[in-house]
């Protein structure tokens, strides 16, 4: 059996998992920093409370947590 000299020891699936991990890591980091940076200007501009500003994001996180069980399977 011949093996290619330039063949990676990791299969293509592991590269996809690694890329997805890095993309998710960056995405979550950016979302959290942007959320805090816009809080004060938006609260002042629209007259919202901190609760009114953060409630939609909190609700979205709960929806994603529950749908993850359905989509993940």
C-alpha positions in Angstrom: 0.0 0.0 0.0 1.4 3.4 -1.0 1.1 6.4 1.2 1.4 10.0 0.0 4.3 11.9 1.4 2.3 15.1 1.9 -0.7 13.5 3.6 -1.7 15.1 7.0 -1.9 12.8 10.0 -5.2 14.4 10.8 -8.3 13.7 8.8 -10.3 16.4 7.1 -13.0 16.2 9.7 -10.6 17.2 12.5 -9.7 20.3 10.5 -13.4 21.2 10.2 -13.9 20.7 13.9 -10.9 22.9 14.7 -12.1 25.6 12.3 -15.6 25.6 13.8 -14.2 25.8 17.3 -12.1 28.9 16.4 -15.0 30.5 14.6 -17.3 30.0 17.6 -14.6 31.2 20.0 -14.1 34.4 18.1 -17.9 34.9 17.5 -18.8 34.6 21.2 -15.9 36.9 22.2 -16.9 39.6 19.8 -20.6 39.4 20.8 -19.8 39.8 24.5 -17.6 42.8 24.0 -19.9 44.6 21.6 -22.9 44.1 23.9 -21.2 46.0 26.7 -19.8 48.7 24.5 -23.2 49.7 23.2 -25.1 49.4 26.5 -24.6 52.9 27.8 -25.2 54.8 24.5 -28.3 52.9 23.8 -29.7 53.2 27.3 -29.2 56.9 27.2 -30.5 57.3 23.6 -33.7 55.3 24.0 -34.3 55.8 27.8 -34.2 52.1 28.5 -33.3 50.4 31.7 -30.4 47.9 31.8 -33.0 45.2 32.1 -34.9 46.3 29.0 -31.6 46.4 27.1 -30.4 43.0 28.1 -33.7 41.1 28.2 -33.8 40.3 24.4 -30.3 38.9 24.5 -31.0 36.8 27.5 -34.2 35.4 26.0 -32.3 34.7 22.8 -29.7 32.7 24.7 -32.4 30.6 26.4 -34.0 29.9 23.0 -30.7 28.9 21.6 -30.0 26.6 24.6 -33.3 24.8 24.2 -33.2 24.5 20.4 -29.7 23.2 20.6 -31.0 20.0 22.1 -33.3 19.5 19.1 -31.0 20.7 16.4 -28.0 18.9 17.9 -29.6 15.5 17.8 
